[in-house]
Amino acid sequence: MVAPWSAFWGRNVFADYIPALHPLLASPFFRGAVSGIGAITTLAGLAELGGLLTTRRTSPDSDMPSNGTRP
């Protein structure tokens, strides 16, 4: 999420090969959109990870028989 606002963004390979992209890549609106998409993706990934960890802790182990021994 930091990349669009760093110096790294200014040294973009796509802007070098396609000069018409430079105004778009330099636009604060485009940089904000890239940051927003990155934030949404990060939050969605964390929510999914949290759901997986919560499900794993609360659901019983279906592979283990009721007597507690493994097959």
Secondary structure, DSSP 8 states (H G I E B T S, - for coil): --GGGSHHHHT-HHHHH-GGGHHHHH-HHHHHHHHHHHHHHHHHHHHHHHHHHHHHHHS--TTS-TTS---
